[in-house]
Amino acid sequence: MVGPKMGVKSTFGQLRNHTLERKGVDVLAIDLARHAQIRIELLRLGVSFSDVATSTKRSRSGVTGCSQGRFFSDVIQSELAKRLGTTPQALFPERYDEEGKALKYKS
């Protein structure tokens, strides 16, 4: 758990738009505010992350991690976007190039 002693505020959204770098290679950005918005909109539509997990044959924690930006999954991103009535490119624009092709990230 990260707390104030480690120099990080414990408020919601503390990691919003935080881009991690490892050996000079950009990896996925963690965006907890977007994750919360996705979750709220899905719940408003009567859909849970468990429903998305079941339909994609992935784990609920996998859906959560992908939504937060901890890793990339085209299958999960596509299902989240479909359920929200949008495209994966519109929902996660930093994960796609100008032509709409998925970018490759190193973990």
C-alpha positions, 0 to 999 in steps of 0.5 A, a space after each residue: 500500500 502506498 501512503 503519505 510516508 512514501 510521498 504520494 497523496 492517498 486521495 482518489 485519482 492520485 495516479 491519474 495519467 501517470 505514465 510509467 517508464 522502464 529503461 526509457 520505454 513508455 509503458 501503459 498509463 494508469 488512469 484511475 479517474 477514467 477507470 472509475 468513470 468506465 465502472 460508473 457508466 457500466 453500472 448505470 447500464 446494468 453491467 458489471 466488470 464480472 459481466 465483461 469478464 464472463 463475456 470475454 472469458 477473462 478474470 474480473 481482475 483482468 478487466 479491472 487491470 485493463 480498465 485502470 491501464 495496468 496492462 493492454 488487452 484488445 479483447 477486454 478493451 473492445 468489450 468495454 467499448 462495445 458495452 459503452 457504445 463507443 470504440 476502443 480507440 475513443 475509450 483508450 486513445 493513448 493505446 492506439 496510433 492515428 490509424 486506429 491500430 493498437 500500439 505495442 507496450 512492454 511490461 
